[in-house]
């Protein structure tokens, strides 16, 4: 009986203890989430990235291989005066789940509704996978965003017209 009681107490103690081991990149993920949510400090966001990166927005085929190129794009997006937070959604994203695997962190959440050019843009689900180097810098990012079909078509047409404009400039 005494052995059963001791074994029960040991098991209770083991199950009641919380796992104190923290993923070494959890702090960077928390900072990333805060900065993306606020959409204010693009410079601090870029400090999280390595100079050489692989960025892929898998759905719309947007790719960057340098921090400078990604910085330029994010700076344009974040300073776009047509983008406005909605009062009921003061943050750009809402995180539903975070998974940690060695040097990879996967974020699952929602891009909250916002106003763009006085038009309400509905929420979009997303999954972002961040890969870190040994120095804690993001070296690879994959975004999977559930864009509505009209938005995908709009992005495709814009990309196509930009490519055609670039081709026309090269020909002249």
Secondary structure by P-SEA (a helix, b strand, c coil): caaaaaaaaaaaaaaaccccccccaaaaaaaaaaaaaacccaaaaaaacccbbbbbccccccccccaaaaaaaaaaaaaccccccccccccccccccccccccbbbbbbbccbbbccccccccccbbbbbbbcccccccbbbbbbbccaaaaaaaaaaaaaaaaaaaaaaac
